[in-house]
Amino acid sequence: MSQPDGIPPQRPTGSEPPIEPEPPSPPERPVPVPEPEPLPGQEPPQQPTPADPDADPHRPGWGVPTPE
């Protein structure tokens, strides 16, 4: 049985290989995420300062008016 010219021979249904999606290509190198810069007018997050023995808020005369 010869196929007429111009019509390709058809394969029976079910014999076609499943089409696999191409895996996403991994990035060539990881892009570092830049740290968000503080907007103008905003203070950057302050790091907790270590306890200063010279700055005792409970000591009379430090930030509190001394009772007379």
Secondary structure, DSSP 8 states (H G I E B T S, - for coil): ----TT------TT-S-----------SS----------TT-----------TT--TTSTTSSS----
